[in-house]
Amino acid sequence: MSEALAKVQAELARYEHALVQFSAREKNGEVELVIGLKDNTLGLHTYYAPLHPRDIEHPQFPWTLQRYLYDCLHDYLVEMFIRTPQSRNS
């Protein structure tokens, strides 16, 4: 496990959510944030978001990760809409 991955995982361990779980993984030498539902029975996708190495190394990493985590969580939940007024097949 890389030092960057360990740092991200340690920071994510500080978060607990009722509906989703947070983790991180290495993919192609980069660290990715992973957000997935705790209840897998719904068949919904898992959300993956890359973390830039300079952000992980930055002294303000805990704060930037929190902002990024909240932004990604927002995007993930929006992607779960089945239909919206803008849907073409409404």
CORMO-V93578 format. One record per pair of residues at least 4 apart in sequence whose C-alpha atoms are under 8 Angstrom apart, sorted by the first residue. I is the first residue (numbers start at 1). J is the second residue. Records with the same first field share a line. If there is no record, write none. Layout:
I = J + J
//
This chain:
1 = 5 + 6
2 = 6
3 = 7
4 = 8 + 31 + 53 + 56 + 57
5 = 9 + 24 + 25 + 26 + 31
6 = 10
7 = 11 + 56
8 = 12 + 24 + 56
9 = 13 + 23 + 24
10 = 14
11 = 15 + 62
12 = 22 + 23
15 = 22
16 = 21 + 22
17 = 21
19 = 37 + 38 + 39
20 = 35 + 36 + 37 + 38
21 = 35 + 36 + 37 + 38
22 = 33 + 34 + 35 + 36
23 = 33 + 34 + 35
24 = 31 + 32 + 33 + 34
25 = 31 + 32 + 33 + 34
26 = 30 + 31 + 32
27 = 31 + 32
30 = 50 + 51 + 52 + 53
31 = 50 + 51 + 52 + 53
32 = 48 + 49 + 50 + 51
33 = 48 + 49 + 50 + 51
34 = 46 + 47 + 48 + 49
35 = 46 + 47 + 48 + 73 + 76
36 = 45 + 46 + 47
37 = 44 + 46
40 = 44
44 = 80
47 = 76
49 = 72
51 = 55 + 56
52 = 56
53 = 57
54 = 58
55 = 61 + 64
56 = 61
57 = 61
60 = 64
61 = 65
62 = 66
63 = 67
64 = 68
65 = 69
66 = 70
67 = 71
68 = 72
69 = 73
70 = 74
71 = 75
72 = 76
73 = 77
74 = 78
75 = 79
76 = 80
77 = 81
83 = 87 + 90
84 = 90
85 = 90
//
